[in-house]
Amino acid sequence: MVKKSFQFVFGLLIILSLFSIILFFLFQASIWLKENNNIAIPIITAVIGLIGVMWTQWQSKSRDIAESHRSSKIETYSLFFDIIEKFQREGRKNQEIDVLSDEELQAKFEKLNRGFILWGSDEVIQAWLTFRKNSTEQASSEYTLAKIDNVYRAIRKDLGHKDRKLKSLDLIRMSLSNPDEI
């Protein structure tokens, strides 16, 4: 408790010191600006332009990185949908899938986990972990569907969708023969 209080006070002192230094330099700069008006305006314009160029470059680089990762994300997320659709098909046939003995399905899960680790956003990974944790427990099917819906939403958000108008379980309802059967 004492250590946290010390850290808080120390952090507050650092912030106040930095704020004081910034105010001092701003005050000095305002005096200098009044005295050197002809030089100050081009310098301020150049600094603002430089900041604008740096911001644009940073955004462009971020967009390029996100775009280069997009195809890998889509491949991983498509694998997730393939696995879920397999479980849905078998569920419609009233057949259970023995995940432990199905080597092909185990390989898909391994590839999916690797893909989520490499390409999934934080939200996708958290939704996936919550789904997996709850799928090992004996949860109701509607609860399990809600967790799958959370993974769907996290995936869509990671790919840039807003989903503001979608209600809970709307994404699940799309794959049901009767959307009202939930």
N, C-alpha and C positions, 0 to 999 in steps of 0.2 A: 504494500500500500504506500509506504514511504517512497519507494523507488518510482512508482507511477506519478506521485505528486511532484517529485523532483523532476522527472522527465517532462511533465506538463509545464512546470514553472520555467524550466530551461528552454523548452520549445517556445513558450510565450515570450521570453526575453529575446530569443533569436529573431522571432517575427517582428517584435517591436524595434529591435536594432536595425533590421533590414528596412523596415518602414521609415524609420528616422533618416537613414542614409539616403533612401530614395527621395524623401521630402527635401533634404538638404541639397541634393543634386538638382532637383526640379527648381528649387528656389534660385540656385546659382545659375541654372540654365535660363531662367526667366530674365534675370539681370543681364546675362550675356546677350540674350535675344534682343532686348531693348537697345543695347549699345551697338549690336552688329546686325541690324535688320536686313541689310542687303545680302549678307552671307547666309543668314539663318534660314531664310525661306527656301533657297535651293537645297540646302542640307536636309531640311525636314522633308521636302518633296522626295529627295533621293532615298531617304530612310524609309519612308512610307512605300515607295515603289519597290525597294529591296524586300521589305516585309511581304508585300503582295506577291512578288515573284517566288519567294521562298514558300509561301503558303500554297500557291498554285502547284509548284513542283512537288511538295509533300502530298497534296491531294492526288495528283496525277500518279505518283509512285504508289500510293496506297491503293488506288483504283486498279493499277496494273497488277499488283500483287494479288488482290482479291480476284481479279479476272483470271489470272493464271491458276489459281486454286479451284476455280469454279468447276471445271470438268472432273477433277478428282472428287470433289464433294458430291457432285451429281452421281458419279459412279457408286460411291459409298452409300448414298441415300437410296439409290435404286436397288442396291442389294438388300437394304433394310426392307423396302417395300416387297421385294421378291420373297423374303422370308415370311413376312406377315401374311402375304397372299397365299403362301403354301399352307400355313396354319389355318387360314380361313377355308381353303378348298377342302382340306382334310376334315375340318369341323363340319362342313356341309354334308360330308359323306358319313358323319358320325364315326370317324376313325381318329384314334389318338396317334400322335407322333411320339415315338420313343427317341428323344433327342440323343440319349447316350449311345444308342446302337446305330444311329443314322450318321455314318461317317461324312457323307456329303453335306448334311446339314451342319455338323460340327465344323467342317472346314469353312462353310459360309459364315458361321458365327465368329470364327477366328478372324476371317478376313474383314468382317464387319467391325469387330472390336478394334482391329488395327486401323481401319479407315476412320473410325470415330476418333481414335487417339490422334491420328495425323491431321485430319481435315475437319473434324466436327468443332463447332463453336462450344463455348463453355456451357451454354444453355442446352445444346443437344446432348452433350456428355452427361450433364446432370439429369436431364429427362430420361436418358437411356439407363443410367444407374438406378434411378427411382423405379423405373419400370421393371428392371431385372430383379431388384430387391423385392418388390411386391409380387412378382410372378413366382418367386420361390415359396412365398407364403400362400396359404389357402385363402385368396381374396375372391370376392364376388366377380362375376364376369363383367358386370357394368363398371366396377372399379378398375379392372384390368383394361377395359376398353378406354376408360378415361385416361389411364397412364399412357396407352398407345397414342391417344389423341394428343397428349402433351408432347410426345416425341414428334409427331407429325407437325405440330405447331412450331416447335423449336427448329425443325428442319426448314420449314417454310420461311421462318423469320431469318434464319441464317442465309437463305437464298434471296432475301430482300423483300419478301411479301409482308404486308402489314396485317392482314386478317382482322381488321377492326370490326367488320360486320358479321363475322362468323361466330356462331354460338358454340357452346360446349358440345362436343361429339359430332359436330357437323361434318368434319373430315372423315370420321368413322362411318357415318350414315351413307356417305357416297358409295362405299363398297358393299352395302347391304342390298339384297334384292328388294326388301321393303324398308325404306328409310325410317319408318315409324316403329319398327319392331324393337328398338332399344327400349 
